[in-house]
Amino acid sequence: MTAQELKSLRDALGLSQQGMADLLKIERVCYTRYENETRLIPSYIEQEVKFFSLLSQRVQQKLMREAREQSLARDAGRGR
């Protein structure tokens, strides 16, 4: 994983560097070094970030499905 990919995933999760560091249970300065390419990204950090990203995508998909189903149910109740 590159530093840019790490930053892109953080942005996709809508987190600040501090928020991502908190999620990963590391210091912000350590996380910042990963994004600034002054420290190599350990494989366990890469795996955790990918997991959180996948989890976030799945939750978003589920929420979108539920919103669509609710909308269809409302429309059906209105006779559409």
PyMOL commands that set and color helices and strands:
alter all, ss='L'
color gray80, all
select helices_A, chain A and resi 3-13+17-24+28-35+43-77
alter helices_A, ss='H'
color red, helices_A
deselect
rebuild
show_as cartoon
